[in-house]
Amino acid sequence: MTTDQPLSDDELAVIEELSAAATPGPWFVRVLDDEHAMSLVAVSVVADDGRGARWPDFDAREIVAATLVQQPRYVDAGDERWDENAAFIAMARDAVPRLATEVRRLRACLTDEESAGGGLAGTA
């Protein structure tokens, strides 16, 4: 799949299947810190309360992804975009299914327009 090619119906179906199978959203970015996982930037099903919860004061089953576990160095990004990556992952949980729905809606509009004899807008 390349970014300059339209999504095929099969690719769109895979995106929808993966979205439906993932842990339900919404997802949130959480910053956690303790002696076991210093500077943990995570994606969670529970919103961050701003207090930097320390294990065992948070349930590890709430965490769906991590973009940084600084000490020990289990998870890291070479470009140091831990917060940005976590924000993108959390946002994608709701945005990806919505985008797939919008693609289907727009394709249906085009099909309806073509069926009505209107052809594609801007074509001769």
CYANA upper distance limits for C-alpha pairs under 8 A (distance plus 0.5 A):
  1 MET  CA      5 GLN  CA      7.78
  1 MET  CA      7 LEU  CA      8.47
  7 LEU  CA     11 GLU  CA      6.45
  7 LEU  CA     12 LEU  CA      6.77
  8 SER  CA     12 LEU  CA      6.72
  9 ASP  CA     13 ALA  CA      6.61
 10 ASP  CA     14 VAL  CA      6.80
 11 GLU  CA     15 ILE  CA      6.81
 12 LEU  CA     16 GLU  CA      6.75
 12 LEU  CA    100 ALA  CA      7.13
 13 ALA  CA     17 GLU  CA      6.59
 14 VAL  CA     18 LEU  CA      6.57
 15 ILE  CA     19 SER  CA      6.58
 15 ILE  CA     96 VAL  CA      8.34
 15 ILE  CA     97 PRO  CA      8.28
 15 ILE  CA    100 ALA  CA      7.93
 16 GLU  CA     20 ALA  CA      6.59
 16 GLU  CA     97 PRO  CA      6.80
 16 GLU  CA    100 ALA  CA      7.23
 17 GLU  CA     21 ALA  CA      6.65
 18 LEU  CA     22 ALA  CA      6.74
 19 SER  CA     93 ARG  CA      7.86
 19 SER  CA     96 VAL  CA      7.73
 19 SER  CA     97 PRO  CA      6.69
 20 ALA  CA     24 PRO  CA      8.39
 23 THR  CA     64 VAL  CA      8.16
 24 PRO  CA     45 VAL  CA      8.50
 24 PRO  CA     93 ARG  CA      8.45
 25 GLY  CA     45 VAL  CA      7.02
 25 GLY  CA     93 ARG  CA      6.67
 25 GLY  CA     94 ASP  CA      7.09
 26 PRO  CA     45 VAL  CA      6.84
 26 PRO  CA     90 ALA  CA      7.95
 26 PRO  CA     93 ARG  CA      7.25
 26 PRO  CA     94 ASP  CA      7.02
 27 TRP  CA     43 VAL  CA      6.83
 27 TRP  CA     44 SER  CA      5.91
 27 TRP  CA     45 VAL  CA      5.25
 27 TRP  CA     46 VAL  CA      7.51
 27 TRP  CA     47 ALA  CA      8.06
 27 TRP  CA     90 ALA  CA      5.31
 27 TRP  CA     91 MET  CA      7.71
 27 TRP  CA     93 ARG  CA      7.11
 28 PHE  CA     43 VAL  CA      5.97
 28 PHE  CA     44 SER  CA      5.67
 28 PHE  CA     45 VAL  CA      6.62
 28 PHE  CA     46 VAL  CA      6.87
 28 PHE  CA     47 ALA  CA      5.73
 28 PHE  CA     48 ASP  CA      7.48
 28 PHE  CA     87 ALA  CA      8.09
 28 PHE  CA     90 ALA  CA      5.94
 28 PHE  CA     91 MET  CA      8.47
 29 VAL  CA     41 VAL  CA      7.67
 29 VAL  CA     42 ALA  CA      6.26
 29 VAL  CA     43 VAL  CA      5.19
 29 VAL  CA     44 SER  CA      6.72
 29 VAL  CA     47 ALA  CA      7.48
 29 VAL  CA     48 ASP  CA      7.06
 29 VAL  CA     83 ASP  CA      8.38
 29 VAL  CA     86 ALA  CA      6.48
 29 VAL  CA     87 ALA  CA      6.60
 29 VAL  CA     90 ALA  CA      7.04
 30 ARG  CA     41 VAL  CA      6.46
 30 ARG  CA     42 ALA  CA      5.67
 30 ARG  CA     43 VAL  CA      6.54
 30 ARG  CA     44 SER  CA      7.01
 30 ARG  CA     47 ALA  CA      7.26
 30 ARG  CA     48 ASP  CA      5.27
 30 ARG  CA     52 GLY  CA      8.36
 31 VAL  CA     39 SER  CA      7.49
 31 VAL  CA     40 LEU  CA      6.29
 31 VAL  CA     41 VAL  CA      5.27
 31 VAL  CA     42 ALA  CA      6.82
 31 VAL  CA     48 ASP  CA      7.53
 31 VAL  CA     50 GLY  CA      8.27
 31 VAL  CA     52 GLY  CA      6.19
 31 VAL  CA     53 ALA  CA      8.28
 32 LEU  CA     38 MET  CA      8.13
 32 LEU  CA     39 SER  CA      6.67
 32 LEU  CA     40 LEU  CA      5.48
 32 LEU  CA     41 VAL  CA      6.92
 32 LEU  CA     42 ALA  CA      8.04
 32 LEU  CA     52 GLY  CA      5.11
 32 LEU  CA     53 ALA  CA      5.80
 32 LEU  CA     54 ARG  CA      6.64
 33 ASP  CA     37 ALA  CA      6.69
 33 ASP  CA     38 MET  CA      5.39
 33 ASP  CA     39 SER  CA      5.49
 33 ASP  CA     40 LEU  CA      6.27
 33 ASP  CA     52 GLY  CA      6.36
 33 ASP  CA     53 ALA  CA      7.00
 33 ASP  CA     54 ARG  CA      5.92
 33 ASP  CA     55 TRP  CA      8.25
 34 ASP  CA     38 MET  CA      5.73
 34 ASP  CA     39 SER  CA      8.05
 34 ASP  CA     53 ALA  CA      8.46
 34 ASP  CA     54 ARG  CA      5.52
 34 ASP  CA     55 TRP  CA      6.86
 36 HIS  CA     55 TRP  CA      8.29
 36 HIS  CA     71 GLN  CA      7.88
 36 HIS  CA     72 PRO  CA      8.13
 37 ALA  CA     69 VAL  CA      6.26
 37 ALA  CA     70 GLN  CA      7.24
 37 ALA  CA     71 GLN  CA      6.04
 37 ALA  CA     72 PRO  CA      6.98
 38 MET  CA     69 VAL  CA      6.85
 38 MET  CA     70 GLN  CA      5.99
 38 MET  CA     71 GLN  CA      5.45
 38 MET  CA     72 PRO  CA      7.86
 39 SER  CA     68 LEU  CA      7.42
 39 SER  CA     69 VAL  CA      6.44
 39 SER  CA     70 GLN  CA      5.99
 39 SER  CA     71 GLN  CA      7.78
 40 LEU  CA     66 ALA  CA      7.60
 40 LEU  CA     67 THR  CA      8.14
 40 LEU  CA     68 LEU  CA      5.81
 40 LEU  CA     69 VAL  CA      5.11
 40 LEU  CA     70 GLN  CA      7.11
 41 VAL  CA     66 ALA  CA      6.25
 41 VAL  CA     67 THR  CA      6.07
 41 VAL  CA     68 LEU  CA      5.50
 41 VAL  CA     69 VAL  CA      7.30
 41 VAL  CA     82 TRP  CA      7.21
 41 VAL  CA     83 ASP  CA      7.28
 41 VAL  CA     86 ALA  CA      7.63
 42 ALA  CA     63 ILE  CA      7.02
 42 ALA  CA     64 VAL  CA      8.04
 42 ALA  CA     65 ALA  CA      6.15
 42 ALA  CA     66 ALA  CA      4.57
 42 ALA  CA     67 THR  CA      6.48
 42 ALA  CA     68 LEU  CA      7.64
 42 ALA  CA     86 ALA  CA      6.96
 43 VAL  CA     63 ILE  CA      6.33
 43 VAL  CA     64 VAL  CA      6.17
 43 VAL  CA     65 ALA  CA      5.52
 43 VAL  CA     66 ALA  CA      6.48
 43 VAL  CA     67 THR  CA      8.48
 43 VAL  CA     86 ALA  CA      6.45
 43 VAL  CA     87 ALA  CA      8.43
 43 VAL  CA     89 ILE  CA      7.77
 43 VAL  CA     90 ALA  CA      6.63
 44 SER  CA     62 GLU  CA      5.85
 44 SER  CA     63 ILE  CA      4.82
 44 SER  CA     64 VAL  CA      6.00
 44 SER  CA     65 ALA  CA      7.61
 44 SER  CA     90 ALA  CA      8.43
 45 VAL  CA     62 GLU  CA      5.92
 45 VAL  CA     63 ILE  CA      7.12
 45 VAL  CA     64 VAL  CA      7.77
 46 VAL  CA     62 GLU  CA      6.88
 48 ASP  CA     52 GLY  CA      8.35
 53 ALA  CA     57 ASP  CA      6.53
 53 ALA  CA     58 PHE  CA      6.87
 54 ARG  CA     58 PHE  CA      7.20
 55 TRP  CA     59 ASP  CA      8.24
 58 PHE  CA     62 GLU  CA      8.26
 59 ASP  CA     63 ILE  CA      8.23
 66 ALA  CA     75 VAL  CA      7.48
 66 ALA  CA     86 ALA  CA      7.77
 67 THR  CA     75 VAL  CA      6.58
 67 THR  CA     76 ASP  CA      6.67
 67 THR  CA     77 ALA  CA      7.55
 67 THR  CA     82 TRP  CA      5.64
 67 THR  CA     83 ASP  CA      7.96
 67 THR  CA     85 ASN  CA      7.16
 67 THR  CA     86 ALA  CA      6.53
 68 LEU  CA     74 TYR  CA      8.10
 68 LEU  CA     75 VAL  CA      5.30
 68 LEU  CA     76 ASP  CA      5.32
 68 LEU  CA     77 ALA  CA      7.69
 68 LEU  CA     82 TRP  CA      6.38
 69 VAL  CA     73 ARG  CA      6.22
 69 VAL  CA     74 TYR  CA      5.94
 69 VAL  CA     75 VAL  CA      5.29
 69 VAL  CA     76 ASP  CA      6.99
 70 GLN  CA     74 TYR  CA      7.37
 70 GLN  CA     75 VAL  CA      7.40
 70 GLN  CA     76 ASP  CA      7.50
 76 ASP  CA     80 GLU  CA      7.95
 76 ASP  CA     82 TRP  CA      7.89
 77 ALA  CA     81 ARG  CA      6.98
 77 ALA  CA     82 TRP  CA      6.94
 81 ARG  CA     85 ASN  CA      6.42
 82 TRP  CA     86 ALA  CA      6.64
 83 ASP  CA     87 ALA  CA      6.61
 84 GLU  CA     88 PHE  CA      6.67
 85 ASN  CA     89 ILE  CA      6.69
 86 ALA  CA     90 ALA  CA      6.62
 87 ALA  CA     91 MET  CA      6.56
 88 PHE  CA     92 ALA  CA      6.44
 89 ILE  CA     93 ARG  CA      7.11
 90 ALA  CA     94 ASP  CA      8.30
 91 MET  CA     95 ALA  CA      6.59
 92 ALA  CA     96 VAL  CA      5.81
 93 ARG  CA     97 PRO  CA      7.93
 94 ASP  CA     98 ARG  CA      7.04
 95 ALA  CA     99 LEU  CA      6.46
 96 VAL  CA    100 ALA  CA      6.70
 97 PRO  CA    101 THR  CA      6.73
 98 ARG  CA    102 GLU  CA      6.66
 99 LEU  CA    103 VAL  CA      6.65
100 ALA  CA    104 ARG  CA      6.82
101 THR  CA    105 ARG  CA      6.66
102 GLU  CA    106 LEU  CA      6.56
103 VAL  CA    107 ARG  CA      6.57
104 ARG  CA    108 ALA  CA      6.66
105 ARG  CA    109 CYS  CA      6.81
106 LEU  CA    110 LEU  CA      6.80
107 ARG  CA    111 THR  CA      6.64
108 ALA  CA    112 ASP  CA      6.52
109 CYS  CA    113 GLU  CA      6.61
110 LEU  CA    114 GLU  CA      6.59
110 LEU  CA    120 LEU  CA      7.60
111 THR  CA    115 SER  CA      6.53
112 ASP  CA    116 ALA  CA      6.67
113 GLU  CA    117 GLY  CA      7.06
113 GLU  CA    118 GLY  CA      5.87
113 GLU  CA    119 GLY  CA      6.84
113 GLU  CA    120 LEU  CA      7.83
114 GLU  CA    118 GLY  CA      5.81
114 GLU  CA    119 GLY  CA      5.00
114 GLU  CA    120 LEU  CA      6.99
115 SER  CA    119 GLY  CA      8.30
119 GLY  CA    123 THR  CA      7.87
